[in-house]
Amino acid sequence: QRSALFEAKAQEDAETRKAKKLEEERRFLREVEARERMQEDRLRRREMRARQAAIDAVSQNDQLTRLKHRTKDEEKRKQFAQRMQMEDRLRRENEQHKNRMVQKRMHRL
């Protein structure tokens, strides 16, 4: 009887050890899976940041290009306005000169 009790106790202990071992393996697997998920999340976030940085760089480059073209256009407009002012001034001066010459001729007569 004692040996039967001893046998039952030994079997119970063996089952307990087996259950503990299984539980440890499950916990270890859960931890490994959690670490893998965290690593995947970090990788996904890094890829998203890289993608956003690329989008931002392209958009910033577009803005710089637009700004450069706008600056060139403004410069051309300014040069055109200066040229028109110069032509107007020359036209006025020519007109005044012609008028003076006409006045002198009229005066001579």
Backbone hydrogen bonds, N-H to C=O, Kabsch-Sander energy under -0.5 kcal/mol:
donor,donor_aa,acceptor,acceptor_aa,energy
5,L,1,Q,-2.6
6,F,2,R,-3.0
7,E,3,S,-2.7
8,A,4,A,-2.6
9,K,5,L,-2.9
10,A,6,F,-2.5
11,Q,7,E,-2.5
12,E,8,A,-2.6
13,D,9,K,-2.7
14,A,10,A,-2.4
15,E,11,Q,-2.5
16,T,12,E,-2.5
17,R,13,D,-2.9
18,K,14,A,-2.5
19,A,15,E,-2.6
20,K,16,T,-2.9
21,K,17,R,-2.7
22,L,18,K,-2.6
23,E,19,A,-2.6
24,E,20,K,-2.6
25,E,21,K,-2.4
26,R,22,L,-2.6
27,R,23,E,-2.6
28,F,24,E,-2.7
29,L,25,E,-2.6
30,R,26,R,-2.7
31,E,27,R,-2.5
32,V,28,F,-2.5
33,E,29,L,-2.8
34,A,30,R,-2.6
35,R,31,E,-2.7
36,E,32,V,-2.5
37,R,33,E,-2.7
38,M,34,A,-2.5
39,Q,35,R,-2.5
40,E,36,E,-2.7
41,D,37,R,-2.7
42,R,38,M,-2.6
43,L,39,Q,-2.5
44,R,40,E,-2.9
45,R,41,D,-2.9
46,R,42,R,-2.6
47,E,43,L,-2.6
48,M,44,R,-2.5
49,R,45,R,-2.6
50,A,46,R,-2.6
51,R,47,E,-2.7
52,Q,48,M,-2.8
53,A,49,R,-2.6
54,A,50,A,-2.3
55,I,51,R,-2.4
56,D,52,Q,-3.0
57,A,53,A,-2.6
58,V,54,A,-2.4
59,S,55,I,-2.6
60,Q,56,D,-2.9
61,N,57,A,-2.6
62,D,58,V,-2.6
63,Q,59,S,-2.4
64,L,60,Q,-2.6
65,T,61,N,-2.6
66,R,62,D,-2.9
67,L,63,Q,-2.8
68,K,64,L,-2.7
69,H,65,T,-2.7
70,R,66,R,-2.8
71,T,67,L,-2.7
72,K,68,K,-2.5
73,D,69,H,-2.9
74,E,70,R,-2.8
75,E,71,T,-2.5
76,K,72,K,-2.6
77,R,73,D,-2.6
78,K,74,E,-2.6
79,Q,75,E,-2.7
80,F,76,K,-2.6
81,A,77,R,-2.6
82,Q,78,K,-2.6
83,R,79,Q,-2.6
84,M,80,F,-2.6
85,Q,81,A,-2.4
86,M,82,Q,-2.6
87,E,83,R,-2.7
88,D,84,M,-2.7
89,R,85,Q,-2.7
90,L,86,M,-2.8
91,R,87,E,-2.8
92,R,88,D,-2.8
93,E,89,R,-3.1
94,N,90,L,-2.9
95,E,91,R,-2.7
96,Q,92,R,-3.1
97,H,93,E,-2.8
98,K,94,N,-3.0
99,N,95,E,-2.6
100,R,96,Q,-2.6
101,M,97,H,-2.6
102,V,98,K,-2.8
103,Q,99,N,-2.7
104,K,100,R,-2.9
105,R,101,M,-2.7
106,M,102,V,-2.9
107,H,103,Q,-2.8
108,R,104,K,-2.5
109,L,105,R,-1.9
